[in-house]
Amino acid sequence: KQNKRIVREGQADIHVDRALAFACQADVLKYCNDIPIGSGKQLKCLLSMGKSVTSQCQAILQKRQELWESVSNVQGVADLTEHIRKSNNSFYLFSVILLILCIMFMAGCICRPYVRYSRVRKYK
């Protein structure tokens, strides 16, 4: 979760990512100096420059793009199950989910008579 937050913040703008800011400092001054800081505008400017940026900046930008693509974006239960299914640990994750559901079912079966008994006793 911490890594995901850091990656998302790195997408916010170039100055959040220290290595990227250092590698692309000259390119920002050359190509994107007139663009305001924030909301990823300078980062988008550098990405739109493509091959015009220095090789060092280009290499870091490529690594960051791969990192951003590797972060999964789960939008619901269907996406969650799809990500779990594609995971290397899918058997373990499904087993844990099934175990939790079984424990909840057993707790409901065990506790139900006590709740019913206390309701009946309350009305007597």
Protein Blocks (a to p, Z undefined) as FASTA:
>chain_A
ZZmmmmmmmmmpmklmmmlmmmmmmmmmmmmmmpcgeehlmmmmmmmnmmmpcfklmmmm
mmmmmmmmmpccdfbjklmmmmmmmpmklmmmmmmmmmmmmmmmmmmmmmmmmmmmmmmm
mmZZ
